[in-house]
Amino acid sequence: MIILAIETSCDDTGVAVVEKEKGRVKVLGSALSSQTEIHKKWGGVYPTEAKREHQKNLIPVMKKALKKASLLEKGITSNSKEIGKILSRESFLLKETENFLKKNKIKKIDAVAVTTGPGLEPCLWVGVNFAKALSLCLDVPLIPINHIKAHLFFFLFEKEKIKFPAVALVASGGHTELVLANSFSSFELIGKTRDDAAGECFDKAARILGLGYPGGPAIARQAELWKSEIQNPKFEINLPRPMMYSKNYDFSFSGLKTAVLYDFLSRNERTKKSKKYKAEMAKEIEEAITDVLVFKLKKAVKEYRAKTIILGGGVTANKTLQKKVKKMEKEFPGIEVLLPSIRLATDNAEIVGAAAALEKPAKDSQKIEANANIKIYDKMR
C-alpha cells in the first residue's frame, strides 16, 4: 500500500510518499518547505501568511516527493471539474494544481492522507482541500490524520509493535500533554498545560532575551554554549519549576515566562546585553522546563506501570530533555524509551504517512473537514 501524505497544520508544508508492507512502513520520498524565515519578523506564526505560503508550496513540494519516490512521469493525470469546487477558495492553488495535472502523471498511489487537526485552521484547510482534490483525481480513498497521533507514531518506521500501556509526552509550541495509550487506538488524557505550552514558553522567553525565533532551538544553542564554554554561574539565576509537585499531572509555564521577564528587567543594560547572562539564563530556562516535564513523566510511568515511554512534538527534539528521559531506562528496568530524531520530532509529512498506515480511510472523502481543536484521547482521567 502506497500512501501520499500531506502536512499543513502550521508553518511547514510537507509531502511524503510512504509504503506499508506486511506491517512495516518505509519512506519512498519526502520533501518539506519551512516558513521559519518568513515568520521571524513576527516572532511567531502569522496564520494568514502561513496559509498563502502553503498554497504556493504544495505543488513544488509534492513534485519533489514524488520524484524521489520515482512515481512521477510526463503525461496527464485524470482531472475532474469537481476540483474547481473543492479549491474554490484557493484560486492560486487551483490554477497550479490544474497545470500540474495536465503535464504530469502520478503513478500508483493507493491512498491520500492529510492532517485534519489540531493546528491553525486556515492552514489545515489548505491541506485538506488539496487532499480532497487529489483523492478525487486519483480515484483513491482519503485518510484523515490527527496531528498529535502522527507525532507519537514516528517509531513505526523502525518497529511494528510496542508494549502497552504506554505513557506519551506531547510537547510543542501549541501542546503540552501527558497521554496514556492503552493501544494504538485508545488514548486517555492524564495531564495538560493550563496556560502556555512548553514550546510557547521557549518562544516567549527567547523573545525577552532577544535570541530570535523559533525560541526552542535558540535557547538550546545558548544553553549548550554555557555548558561547553562558560560553566560558571555568575548571575545566581534560580527560576521556579511551576506545578512540579502538584498532585495532578497538569502543567503551567506562563509563570516561568514571567519569572524570566522579571529577572531580565531587574538587570542593568550591560548585563541584559551580556552573552554570559543570556547563556546562563538560557541554561536555567531549559533546565526548568525539562525538569518539570520529566518529573511528571516519571510520576505517570510509576502510577500507570507503563511499559513504554513515547516522546512527540518539536520540543521533544531538545537534547537535554532526551538525555533526561533516556536515563529513565535505568531507573525503570525493562521499560522502552522511544525518542524521535530532530527531523521526525518537528512537523513533517512522513509521520502523517506512518499514522495513516494504522488508520482506515474515510467513508466519504469529500465530507472530511479541518478541526483545529480535535483531540486524540477518548476521555480524561
TIDO-293499 format. One record per residue: residue in one letter; y, z negated, x of N, C-alpha, C in turn. Coordinates in steps of 0.2 Angstrom, whole numbers, padded with zeros to 4 digits, always signed. Each point is the difference from the previous one (the first is absolute). Layout:
N
AYZXYZXYZX/...
***
This chain:
381
M-0006+0000+0004+0006+0000-0004+0006+0000+0004/I+0004+0005+0000+0007+0000+0003+0006-0001-0004/I+0004-0005+0002+0005-0002-0004+0007+0001+0004/L+0005+0003-0004+0006+0001+0003+0005-0006-0003/A+0002-0004+0005+0004-0006-0002+0007+0000+0001/I+0004-0003-0004+0007+0001+0000+0003-0007-0001/E+0005-0002+0005+0004-0006+0000+0007+0001+0000/T+0004-0003-0005+0007+0000+0000+0003-0006-0003/S-0003-0006+0001+0002-0006-0003+0006-0003+0002/C+0002+0002+0006+0007-0003+0003+0003+0006+0004/D+0001-0001+0006+0004+0005+0004-0004+0004+0005/D-0007+0000+0000-0004+0004+0004-0004+0005-0005/T+0001+0006+0002-0004+0006-0004-0007+0001+0004/G-0005-0001-0003-0007+0001+0003-0004+0004-0004/V-0004+0004+0004-0005+0004-0003-0006+0000+0004/A-0006-0001-0002-0006-0001+0004-0006+0004-0004/V-0005+0003+0004-0006+0002-0003-0005-0004+0003/V-0004-0003-0005-0006-0005+0003-0006+0003-0004/E-0006-0002+0004-0006+0002-0003-0005-0006-0001/K-0003+0000-0006-0004-0005-0001-0007+0003+0000/E-0005-0003+0004-0007+0002+0000-0004-0005+0002/K-0005-0002-0005-0005-0005+0000+0004-0007+0002/G+0005-0001-0004+0004-0006+0001+0004-0001+0006/R+0000+0005+0004+0005+0000+0006+0006+0004-0002/V+0006-0002+0003+0006+0003-0001+0003+0002+0007/K+0002+0006+0000+0003+0002+0007+0006+0005-0002/V+0005+0000+0005+0006+0004-0001-0001+0007+0003/L+0001+0005-0004-0001+0007+0002+0007+0002+0003/G+0006-0002-0003+0006+0002+0002+0005-0005-0003/S+0006-0001+0003+0005-0005-0002+0007+0002+0003/A+0005-0001-0004+0007+0001+0002+0004-0005-0004/L+0006-0002+0004+0004-0005-0003+0007+0002+0002/S+0005-0001-0004+0007+0001+0001+0004-0007-0001/S+0003-0003+0005+0003-0006-0001+0008+0001-0001/Q+0003-0004-0004+0007+0000-0002+0004-0006+0003/T-0003-0003+0005+0003-0006+0003+0007+0001+0003/E+0001+0006+0003+0006+0001+0003+0005+0001-0005/I-0002+0003-0006+0005+0002-0005+0003-0007-0003/H-0005-0005-0001+0002-0006-0004+0003-0005+0005/K+0000+0001+0006+0003-0005+0005+0007-0002-0002/K+0004+0005-0002+0007-0002-0002+0001-0005-0005/W-0005+0000-0005+0000-0005-0005-0003-0006+0001/G-0004+0000+0005-0004-0006+0002-0006-0002-0005/G-0002+0006-0003-0005-0001-0005-0001+0007-0003/V-0005+0000-0005-0002+0007-0003+0005+0001-0006/Y+0003+0006+0000+0005+0001-0006-0005+0005-0004/P-0002-0002-0006-0005+0003-0004+0002+0008-0002/T+0006+0001-0002+0002+0007-0002+0000+0005+0006/E+0002-0003+0006-0001+0004+0006-0007+0001+0002/A-0004-0005-0001-0007+0000+0002-0004+0006-0005/K+0002+0000-0006-0003+0004-0005+0002+0008+0002/R+0006+0001+0002+0002+0007+0002-0004+0002+0007/E-0001-0005+0004-0004+0002+0006-0007+0001-0001/H-0003-0003-0005-0007+0001-0002+0000+0007-0002/Q+0004+0002-0004+0000+0007-0003+0001+0005+0005/K+0003-0001+0005+0001+0005+0006-0006+0000+0004/N-0003-0006+0001-0006-0001+0005-0007+0001-0002/L-0001+0000-0007-0007+0000-0002-0004+0007+0002/I+0003+0005-0001-0003+0007+0001-0001+0000+0008/P+0005-0001+0004-0001+0001+0008-0006-0005+0002/V+0001-0006-0003-0005-0005+0003-0007+0002-0003/M-0001+0002-0006-0006+0002-0003-0003+0006+0004/K+0004+0005+0002-0002+0006+0004-0003-0003+0007/K+0003-0005+0003-0002-0002+0007-0007-0003-0001/A-0001-0004-0005-0006-0004-0002-0006+0005-0001/L+0002+0005-0004-0005+0005-0002-0002+0004+0006/K+0004+0002+0004-0001+0004+0006-0004-0004+0005/K+0001-0006+0001-0004-0005+0004-0007+0000-0002/A-0001+0000-0007-0006+0000-0003-0004+0006-0001/S+0004+0006+0003-0003+0007-0001-0002+0002-0007/L+0005-0002-0005-0001+0001-0007+0006+0004-0003/L+0003+0004+0005+0006+0004-0002-0001+0007+0003/E+0001+0005-0004+0000+0007+0002+0005+0004-0004/K+0001+0006+0002+0005+0004-0003-0004+0003-0007/G+0004+0000-0005-0003+0002-0006+0004-0003-0006/I-0003+0000-0006+0004-0003-0006-0005-0005-0003/T+0004-0006-0001-0004-0005-0004+0002+0001-0007/S-0005-0001-0004+0001+0000-0007+0006-0004-0003/N+0004+0004-0003+0007-0003-0002-0001-0001-0007/S+0005-0004-0003+0000-0002-0007+0007+0000-0002/K+0002+0003-0006+0007-0001-0002+0001-0007-0002/E-0005-0004-0001+0001-0007-0002+0003-0004+0005/I+0000+0002+0006+0003-0005+0005+0007+0000+0000/G+0003+0005-0004+0007+0000-0001+0002-0005-0004/K-0004-0002-0005+0001-0006-0004-0001-0006+0004/I-0005-0001+0004-0002-0006+0003+0006-0001+0005/L+0003+0005+0004+0005-0001+0005+0007+0002-0003/S+0001-0001-0006+0006+0002-0003+0006-0004+0003/R-0001-0006+0002+0005-0004+0003+0000+0000+0007/E-0004+0004+0003+0000+0001+0007+0001+0007+0002/S+0006+0003-0001+0001+0007+0000-0001+0003+0007/F+0002-0004+0005-0001+0002+0007-0008+0000+0002/L-0003-0005-0002-0007+0000+0001-0004+0005-0004/L+0002+0001-0006-0003+0005-0004+0000+0007+0004/K+0006+0002+0002+0001+0006+0003-0004+0001+0007/E+0000-0006+0004-0004+0000+0006-0008+0001-0002/T-0002-0004-0005-0007+0000-0002-0002+0007-0002/E+0004+0003-0004-0002+0007-0003+0000+0005+0006/N+0005+0000+0005-0001+0004+0006-0006-0001+0004/F-0002-0007+0001-0006-0001+0004-0006+0002-0004/L+0000+0000-0006-0006+0002-0004-0001+0007+0000/K+0005+0004+0001+0000+0007+0000-0002+0003+0007/K+0001-0004+0005-0001+0003+0007-0006-0004+0003/N-0003-0005-0003-0005-0004+0004-0006-0001-0005/K-0006+0000+0003-0006-0002-0004-0003-0006+0003/I-0001-0005-0005-0003-0007+0002-0007+0001-0001/K-0004-0001+0005-0007+0000+0000-0003-0006-0004/K-0006-0001+0000-0003-0005-0004+0003-0007+0000/I+0002-0002-0006+0003-0007-0001-0004-0002-0006/D-0003-0006+0000-0004-0002-0006+0004-0005-0004/A+0006-0003+0003+0004-0004-0004+0007-0001+0003/V+0005-0002-0004+0006-0002+0003+0001-0007-0002/A+0003-0004+0005+0001-0007-0001+0007-0002+0002/V+0003-0004-0004+0008-0002+0001+0001-0007-0001/T+0005-0003+0003+0002-0006-0001+0004+0000-0006/T-0002-0005-0005+0004+0000-0006+0004-0007+0000/G-0001-0004+0004+0004-0006+0000-0004-0006+0004/P+0003-0005+0002+0008-0002-0001+0004+0004+0005/G+0006+0000-0001+0005+0003+0005+0006+0001-0003/L+0004+0005+0003+0007+0002-0003-0002+0005-0006/E+0002-0001-0006-0002+0005-0005+0003+0007+0001/P+0006+0001+0002+0002+0007+0001-0004+0004+0005/C-0002-0004+0005-0005+0003+0005-0007+0001-0002/L-0002-0005-0004-0007+0001-0003-0001+0006-0004/W+0005+0001-0004+0000+0006-0005+0000+0006+0003/V+0003+0001+0006+0000+0006+0004-0008+0002+0002/G-0003-0005+0003-0007+0001+0002-0005+0001-0006/V+0001-0004-0006-0004+0001-0005+0001+0006-0004/N+0006+0003-0001+0001+0006-0003-0003+0006+0005/F+0001-0001+0006-0003+0005+0005-0007+0000+0000/A-0003-0005-0001-0008-0001+0000-0002+0003-0007/K+0003-0001-0005-0002+0003-0006+0000+0007+0000/A+0006+0003+0003+0000+0007+0001-0006+0003+0004/L-0001-0003+0005-0006+0002+0005-0006+0000-0004/S-0001-0006-0003-0007-0001-0004-0001+0006-0005/L+0006+0002-0003-0001+0005-0005-0001+0007+0003/C+0004+0001+0005-0001+0007+0004-0007+0001+0003/L-0003-0006+0003-0006+0000+0003-0006-0001-0004/D+0002-0002-0007-0005-0001-0005-0005-0006+0003/V+0003-0005+0002-0004-0006+0003+0002-0006-0004/P-0004-0006+0000+0003-0006-0003+0005-0003+0004/L+0004-0005-0003+0005-0004+0004-0002-0007+0000/I+0000-0003+0005-0002-0007+0001+0007-0005+0001/P+0002-0004-0004+0005-0004+0001-0002-0006+0004/I+0005-0002+0005-0002-0005+0005+0006-0005+0000/N-0003-0007+0000+0005-0005+0001+0002-0001+0008/H+0006+0000+0001+0002+0000+0007-0002-0006+0004/I+0000-0006-0003-0003-0006+0003-0007+0000+0002/K-0004+0003-0005-0007+0001+0001-0001+0004+0006/A+0003+0005+0000+0000+0005+0006+0001-0003+0006/H+0005-0005+0001+0001-0003+0006-0006-0005+0002/L-0004-0002-0005-0005-0005+0002-0007+0004+0001/F+0000+0007-0001-0006+0003+0001+0000+0005+0006/F+0004-0002+0005+0001+0004+0006-0007+0000+0004/F-0004-0005-0001-0006-0001+0004-0005+0005-0002/L+0001+0003-0006-0006+0005-0002-0001+0006+0005/F+0005+0001+0004-0001+0005+0005-0005-0002+0005/E-0002-0007+0001-0004-0002+0005-0007-0003-0003/K+0000-0002-0006-0005-0004-0003-0001+0001-0008/E-0006+0000-0003+0000+0001-0007+0000-0006-0004/K-0002-0006+0003-0001-0006-0004+0003-0006+0004/I+0002-0005-0004+0002-0006+0003-0003-0006-0004/K+0001-0006+0003-0003-0005-0004+0005-0004-0004/F-0002-0001-0006+0005-0004-0005-0002-0007-0001/P+0004-0004-0002+0007+0001-0001+0004+0001+0006/A+0006+0004-0001+0004+0001+0005+0007-0002-0001/V+0004-0003+0004+0007-0002-0001+0004+0005+0004/A+0005+0003-0004+0004+0005+0003+0008-0002+0000/L+0003+0001+0005+0007-0001+0001+0004+0007+0000/V+0004+0000-0005+0004+0006-0001+0007-0001+0002/A+0003+0003+0006+0006-0002+0002+0004+0006+0002/S+0006+0001-0004+0004+0006+0002+0007-0001-0002/G+0004+0005+0000+0007-0001-0002+0001-0002-0007/G-0005+0002-0005+0001-0002-0007-0005-0005-0002/H-0005-0001+0004-0006-0005-0003-0002-0005+0005/T-0001-0006-0002-0004-0005+0004-0004-0003-0005/E-0007+0001+0000-0004-0003-0005-0007-0002+0004/L-0003-0005-0003-0007-0001+0002-0004+0001-0006/V-0005+0004+0002-0005+0003-0006-0007-0002+0002/L-0004-0002-0005-0007-0001+0001-0004+0006-0003/A-0004+0003+0004-0004+0006-0002-0007-0003-0001/N-0002+0001-0006-0007-0001-0001-0005+0006+0000/S+0003+0006+0000-0003+0006+0001+0005+0005+0001/F-0002+0007+0001+0005+0005+0001+0004+0001-0006/S-0002-0003-0006+0004+0002-0006+0003-0007-0003/S-0002-0005+0002+0002-0007-0003+0005-0004+0005/F+0006-0001-0002+0005-0003+0004+0004-0006-0004/E+0001-0005+0003+0004-0006-0003+0005-0002+0004/L+0006+0000-0002+0006-0003+0003+0000-0007+0001/I+0000-0003+0006+0000-0007+0001+0007-0002+0003/G+0004+0004+0002+0007-0002+0003+0004+0006+0001/K+0007-0001-0001+0005+0005+0001+0006-0003+0002/T+0005+0005+0003+0006-0003+0001+0005-0001-0006/R+0004-0005+0000+0004-0002-0006+0007+0004+0001/D+0001+0002+0006+0007+0004+0001-0001+0006+0005/D+0002-0001+0006+0000+0005+0005-0008+0001+0002/A-0002+0006+0001-0006+0002+0003+0001-0001+0008/A-0006-0001+0004+0001-0001+0007+0003+0006+0003/G-0001+0006-0002+0003+0006+0003+0008+0000-0001/E+0001-0002-0006+0007+0000-0002+0004-0006+0004/C-0003-0005+0001+0003-0005+0005+0001+0002+0007/F-0005+0004+0002+0001+0003+0007+0006+0005+0000/D+0001+0004-0005+0005+0005-0001+0007-0004+0000/K+0000-0005-0004+0007-0003-0001+0002-0004+0006/A-0005-0004+0003+0001-0003+0006+0002+0004+0006/A-0003+0006+0001+0002+0005+0005+0007+0003-0001/R+0002+0000-0007+0007+0003-0001+0005-0006+0002/I-0002-0006-0001+0005-0005+0002+0001+0000+0007/L-0006+0001+0004+0001+0000+0007+0002+0007+0003/G+0001+0005-0004+0002+0006+0002-0005+0004+0004/L-0006-0001-0002-0006+0004+0004-0002+0006-0004/G+0003+0002-0005-0002+0006-0003-0006+0000-0005/Y-0001+0006-0003-0005+0001-0005-0006+0005+0002/P-0006-0001-0001-0003-0006-0004+0000-0006+0004/G+0000-0006-0004+0001-0006+0004-0006-0003+0003/G-0006+0001-0003-0006-0002+0003-0001+0002+0007/P-0001+0006+0001-0001+0003+0007+0006-0002+0005/A+0006-0001-0003+0006-0001+0005-0001-0008+0002/I-0001-0004-0005-0001-0007+0002-0006-0001+0005/A-0006+0004-0002-0006-0001+0005+0002+0002+0007/R+0004+0005+0001+0002+0003+0007+0004-0006+0003/Q+0004-0003-0003+0004-0005+0003-0004-0006+0001/A-0004-0002-0004-0005-0006+0001-0004+0001+0006/E-0003+0007+0001-0004+0001+0005+0004+0000+0007/L+0007+0002+0000+0004-0001+0005+0001-0007+0003/W+0001-0004-0005+0000-0007+0001-0006-0003+0003/K-0006+0002-0002-0006-0003+0002-0002+0003+0007/S+0002+0006+0002-0002+0003+0006+0005-0001+0006/E+0007-0001-0002+0005+0000+0005+0004-0007+0000/I+0001-0003-0006+0004-0005+0000-0003-0007+0000/Q-0004-0001-0005-0005-0006+0000+0003-0007+0001/N+0007+0000-0001+0003-0006+0001+0005-0002-0006/P-0002-0004-0004+0004-0002-0006+0006-0003+0002/K+0006+0003-0002+0006-0002+0002+0005-0002-0005/F-0002+0002-0006+0005-0001-0006-0003-0005-0005/E-0006-0003+0001-0003-0005-0004+0000+0002-0008/I-0003+0006-0001+0000+0003-0006-0007-0002-0004/N+0001-0004-0005-0006-0002-0004+0001+0002-0007/L-0003+0005-0002+0000+0003-0007-0005-0004-0004/P+0001+0000-0007-0004-0004-0004-0006+0005-0002/R-0006-0003-0002-0006+0004-0002+0000-0001-0008/P+0003+0003-0004+0001-0001-0007-0007+0000-0004/M-0001-0005-0004-0006-0001-0004-0006+0000+0004/M+0000-0001+0006-0007+0000+0004-0005-0005-0003/Y+0003-0006-0001-0004-0005-0002+0000-0002-0008/S+0002+0005-0004+0000+0000-0007-0008+0000-0002/K-0001-0003-0006-0007-0001-0002-0002+0007-0003/N+0004+0005-0001-0002+0006-0003+0000+0005+0006/Y-0001+0007-0002-0001+0005+0005+0006+0004+0000/D+0006-0002-0003+0006+0004-0001+0004+0000+0007/F+0004+0005+0001+0004+0001+0005+0008+0000-0002/S+0004-0001+0005+0007+0000-0001+0004+0001+0007/F+0003+0006+0000+0003+0002+0007+0008+0000-0001/S+0003+0000-0006+0007+0000+0000+0003-0006+0004/G-0002-0006+0000+0002-0005+0003+0000+0001+0008/L-0005+0003+0002-0001+0002+0007+0006+0004+0003/K+0001+0005-0005+0006+0005+0002+0006-0004+0000/T+0001-0004-0005+0007-0004+0000+0000-0004+0006/A-0005-0003+0003+0000-0005+0006+0002+0005+0006/V-0003+0006+0000+0002+0004+0006+0008+0002-0001/L+0002+0001-0006+0008+0001-0001+0004-0006+0002/Y-0002-0006-0002+0004-0006+0002+0000-0001+0007/D-0006+0001+0004+0000-0001+0007+0004+0005+0003/F+0000+0006-0002+0004+0006+0003+0007-0002-0001/L+0003-0002-0006+0007-0001-0001+0002-0006+0004/S-0004-0005+0002+0002-0006+0003+0001+0002+0008/R-0002+0005+0002+0000+0002+0007+0007+0003+0002/N+0002+0000+0006+0007+0003+0002-0002+0007+0001/E+0005+0004+0001+0000+0008+0000-0004+0002+0006/R+0001-0004+0006-0004+0002+0006-0008-0001-0001/T-0002-0005-0004-0007-0002-0001-0003+0006-0005/K+0004+0001-0005-0002+0005-0005-0002+0007+0003/K+0004+0002+0005-0001+0006+0004-0006-0001+0005/S-0001-0006+0002-0005-0001+0005-0007+0003-0001/K-0003+0004+0005-0006+0002-0001-0006-0005+0000/K+0002-0006+0004-0005-0005+0000+0000-0004-0007/Y+0006+0000-0003+0000-0004-0006-0004+0004-0006/K+0001+0007+0000-0003+0004-0004-0008+0000+0001/A-0002+0000+0006-0007+0000+0002-0003-0006-0003/E+0003-0006+0002-0003-0006-0002+0000-0001-0008/M+0005+0002-0003+0000+0000-0007-0005+0004-0003/A-0001+0006+0003-0005+0005-0003-0007-0003+0001/K-0001-0004+0006-0006-0003+0001-0002-0005-0005/E+0005-0004-0002+0000-0006-0005-0001+0003-0007/I+0003+0005-0002-0001+0004-0006-0007+0002-0001/E-0002+0003+0005-0007+0003+0000-0005-0006-0001/E+0001-0005+0004-0005-0006+0000+0000-0003-0007/A+0006-0001-0003+0001-0003-0006-0004+0003-0006/I+0002+0007+0000-0004+0004-0005-0007+0000+0001/T-0002+0002+0006-0008+0000+0001-0003-0007-0001/D+0003-0005+0002-0003-0007-0001-0001-0001-0007/V+0005+0001-0005-0001-0001-0007-0006+0005-0003/L+0000+0006+0002-0005+0005-0002-0007-0003+0002/V-0001-0001+0006-0006-0002+0002-0003-0007-0002/F+0005-0005-0001-0002-0006-0003-0003+0001-0007/K+0004+0003-0004-0003+0001-0007-0006+0004+0000/L-0001+0005+0004-0006+0004+0001-0006-0004+0001/K+0001-0005+0005-0005-0004+0002-0002-0005-0006/K+0005-0002-0003-0002-0005-0006-0004+0004-0005/A+0002+0006-0001-0004+0004-0005-0007+0002+0002/V-0001+0001+0006-0006+0002+0003-0005-0007-0001/K+0003-0005+0001-0004-0007-0001-0002-0001-0007/E+0005+0001-0004-0001-0002-0007-0005+0005-0004/Y+0001+0006+0002-0004+0005-0004-0006+0002+0004/R-0001-0003+0006-0006+0001+0004-0001+0008+0001/A+0005+0003+0003+0001+0007+0001-0005+0002+0005/K-0003+0006+0000-0004+0003+0005+0003+0005+0004/T+0006+0003-0003+0004+0005+0003+0007-0001-0001/I+0004+0001+0005+0007+0000+0000+0003+0007+0001/I+0005+0002-0005+0003+0007+0001+0007-0001+0000/L+0003+0004+0005+0007+0000+0000+0003+0007-0002/G+0005+0001-0004+0003+0006-0002+0007+0000-0001/G+0003+0006+0002+0008+0000-0001+0003+0000+0007/G+0006+0003+0000+0004+0001+0006+0001-0006+0005/V+0001-0006-0003+0001-0006+0004-0006-0002+0003/T-0006+0002-0002-0006-0002+0003-0002+0004+0006/A+0005+0005+0002-0001+0003+0006+0003-0004+0006/N+0003-0005-0002+0003-0005+0005-0005-0003+0005/K+0001+0001+0006-0005-0002+0005-0001-0008+0000/T+0005-0003-0001+0000-0008+0000-0005-0002-0006/L+0002+0003-0005-0004-0002-0006-0007+0002+0001/Q-0002+0006+0002-0007+0002+0001-0003-0004+0005/K+0003-0003+0005-0003-0004+0005-0002-0007-0003/K+0004-0002-0004-0001-0007-0003-0006+0001-0005/V+0000+0005-0004-0005+0001-0005-0007+0001+0004/K+0000+0004+0005-0006+0002+0004-0003-0007+0002/K+0004-0005+0002-0003-0006+0003-0004-0004-0006/M+0001+0002-0006-0003-0003-0006-0008+0001+0001/E-0002+0006+0003-0007+0001+0001-0004-0006+0004/K+0004-0003+0004-0003-0006+0004+0000-0006-0004/E+0006+0000-0004+0000-0006-0004-0004+0000-0006/F-0002+0006-0003-0005+0000-0005-0006+0005+0002/P-0004-0003+0003-0006+0004+0002-0003+0004-0005/G-0002+0006+0001-0003+0005-0004+0005+0004-0005/I+0006-0002+0000+0005+0004-0004+0002+0006+0004/E+0001+0005-0004+0002+0007+0003+0008+0001-0001/V+0003+0001+0005+0008+0002-0001+0001+0007+0001/L+0003+0003-0005+0001+0007+0000+0008+0001+0000/L+0002+0003+0006+0007+0001+0001+0002+0008+0001/P+0005+0002-0003+0002+0007+0000+0003+0002+0006/S+0000+0006+0003+0004+0002+0005+0007+0001-0002/I+0005+0001+0004+0006+0001-0002+0001+0006-0005/R-0003+0005+0002+0000+0006-0004-0003-0001-0007/L-0005-0004-0001-0003-0001-0007+0003-0006-0003/A+0004-0004+0003+0003-0005-0003+0006+0002-0004/T+0004+0005+0003+0006+0002-0003-0002+0006-0006/D+0005+0002-0004-0002+0004-0005-0002+0007+0003/N-0006+0003-0003-0002+0006+0002-0005+0002-0006/A-0002+0007+0001-0004+0003-0005-0008-0001+0001/E-0001-0002+0006-0007-0001+0002-0004-0005-0004/I+0004-0006+0000-0003-0006-0004+0000+0002-0007/V+0004+0004-0003+0000+0002-0007-0006+0004-0001/G-0002+0004+0005-0006+0004-0001-0006-0005+0001/A+0000-0005+0004-0006-0004+0001-0001-0004-0007/A+0006-0002-0003-0001-0004-0006-0003+0005-0006/A+0002+0006+0001-0002+0005-0006-0008+0001+0001/A-0002-0001+0006-0008+0001+0000-0004-0005-0004/L+0004-0006-0002-0003-0005-0004+0002+0000-0007/E+0004+0004-0002+0003+0000-0007-0002+0006-0004/K+0000+0000-0006-0002+0005-0005+0006+0004-0002/P+0000+0007-0001+0005+0004-0002+0003-0002-0007/A+0006+0001-0001+0003-0001-0007-0003+0004-0005/K-0001-0002-0006-0003+0004-0005+0004+0006-0002/D+0007-0002+0000+0005+0005-0001+0005+0000+0005/S+0000+0005+0005+0004+0000+0006+0007+0000-0002/Q+0002+0004-0005+0007+0001-0002+0003-0006-0004/K-0004-0005-0001+0003-0006-0003+0002-0006+0005/I-0002+0001+0006+0001-0004+0005+0008-0002+0001/E+0002-0006+0001+0007-0001+0001+0001-0005+0006/A+0006+0000+0003+0002-0004+0005+0001-0007-0003/N-0002-0005+0004+0002-0007-0003+0002-0004+0006/A+0006-0001+0001+0003-0004+0006-0003-0007+0000/N-0002-0003-0005-0002-0007+0000-0007-0001-0001/I-0004+0005+0001-0007-0001-0002-0003-0005+0005/K-0005-0004-0002-0004-0005+0004-0007+0002+0001/I-0003-0003+0005-0007+0002+0002-0005-0006-0003/Y+0003-0006-0002-0004-0005-0002-0001+0000-0007/D-0006-0002-0002-0002-0001-0007+0003-0006-0003/K+0001-0006+0004+0003-0006-0003+0003-0004+0006/M+0003-0005-0002+0003-0005+0005-0004-0006+0000/R-0001-0003+0006-0003-0007+0000+0005-0005-0002/
***
